[in-house]
Amino acid sequence: MENNNQAELLIVMPVYNEEASVRKVVLEWFTEIEQWTEKFTFLIIDDGSKDSTPSRLEGLAQRLGPRIEIIRQANQGHGQSCLNGYRLAVERNIPFVFQIDSDGQCDPQYFFRFWPYRLMRVSVLPHALVRIPKDFFLANVALAVLLRRRSDVRHANVPIHFRERYGGEPSVRLGKFGEKALELIRQTRRLSLPPAKTGQEGGRIAPVASGGGQRTGAAEANSSQKIIETT
């Protein structure tokens, strides 16, 4: 079995109070990814869950073995939990990272569309990660904005679909969307990114197939996922 130093892919899954869904989600994603590569670590970041999520995660770790890694932390929010996972990929020099949610809305059957693009190439992340404030709501959006501003990356779209949640409640209720949207606009204006040095970071990256556990709407809702490719 591969250890962390040998992994070529880090799966990042933040979890908060997902006792109703986390077991099913982890099992179906683990099974799908295993069909494409054995060189991966499935990192589950328990963001201070207060339900039975921790015990369910322990059971998954015992069942699936050393490729499952669980980190527990005080609650920081979905976006900042994602960044913690990305930073770990940088520290371990794992070439690629892929973030998924724990609510079941991201369907693993679409993973094959991302795998040829190698998902997010970790080498492009450090310059952006250091510029995202710790209080940034939806930090994945901040990451996408910073990468979009770079002159040495180009973007495309890959069609995917979102399902209904397997259970539980969204981390942000529908009534709070307007308030959070205004907060996001204010925070986005604070982001800064100096010009990137071109020609030093090759490969393709795909930002996370994620909505931060906050999507609502009909099952199988149409969506698309951006692919970013360095020139």
C-alpha positions, 0 to 999 in steps of 0.5 A, spaced: 500 500 500 502 506 498 504 511 503 503 519 503 510 520 500 509 516 494 502 518 493 501 522 486 494 524 488 491 527 495 483 527 495 481 533 500 474 532 503 472 537 509 467 534 513 462 537 518 456 534 521 455 529 516 453 523 519 448 521 515 452 521 508 459 521 510 460 513 510 456 512 503 460 518 500 467 516 502 466 509 500 463 511 493 469 516 491 474 511 494 472 505 490 472 510 483 478 513 485 482 506 486 480 504 479 484 510 476 490 510 481 493 506 487 497 512 488 493 516 492 491 519 500 484 520 501 484 526 506 478 527 511 478 533 515 473 533 520 472 541 521 469 540 529 463 535 528 459 535 533 455 529 531 457 522 530 461 523 524 468 522 528 466 515 530 463 513 522 470 516 520 474 511 525 470 505 522 472 507 515 479 508 516 479 501 519 475 498 513 479 502 508 486 502 511 492 507 510 490 510 504 485 514 509 487 519 513 483 523 518 485 530 521 481 533 526 481 541 527 477 546 531 471 549 526 474 553 521 469 553 515 469 549 509 473 553 505 479 554 510 479 546 511 480 546 503 486 550 504 489 546 510 488 540 505 492 544 499 497 546 504 498 539 506 499 537 499 504 542 498 508 540 504 508 533 502 510 535 495 504 531 492 503 533 485 496 533 484 490 535 489 482 534 488 477 536 493 470 533 494 464 535 498 462 530 503 454 531 502 454 526 496 452 532 491 458 531 487 457 524 483 464 520 482 462 517 476 464 524 473 471 523 476 474 520 469 473 527 466 478 530 471 483 525 471 486 526 464 487 533 466 490 531 472 486 535 477 489 541 481 497 541 480 500 543 486 506 547 484 501 552 482 498 553 489 503 556 494 503 563 491 496 563 491 495 560 498 499 565 502 494 571 499 488 568 502 486 571 508 484 566 514 477 569 515 475 568 507 469 565 506 468 560 501 476 560 500 475 556 494 472 562 490 478 566 492 483 561 490 479 561 483 480 568 483 487 568 484 488 563 479 484 567 474 488 573 474 494 569 472 497 570 465 500 564 465 494 559 465 488 558 461 481 556 462 476 551 459 469 547 462 468 540 463 460 538 464 458 535 470 452 534 474 450 535 482 445 530 485 441 531 491 444 531 498 444 524 501 442 527 508 443 532 513 443 540 512 447 545 508 452 549 512 449 555 510 442 556 510 438 559 504 436 565 507 443 566 509 445 566 501 444 574 500 448 576 506 454 571 505 454 573 497 455 581 500 461 578 504 464 574 499 464 581 494 467 585 499 472 580 501 474 578 494 476 586 493 481 585 498 485 579 494 492 581 491 496 577 486 503 580 483 504 578 476 506 570 476 513 568 473 511 565 467 514 558 464 516 555 471 510 551 472 507 547 467 501 542 467 494 542 467 490 543 474 482 543 475 479 547 481 475 543 485 468 540 483 465 543 489 460 548 492 462 548 499 456 544 501 452 549 500 448 547 494 441 547 493 436 545 488 433 539 484 437 533 483 442 532 477 442 539 476 447 541 470 453 545 472 460 545 469 467 545 472 473 549 470 479 546 467 485 551 468 491 549 464 498 553 464 501 555 458 
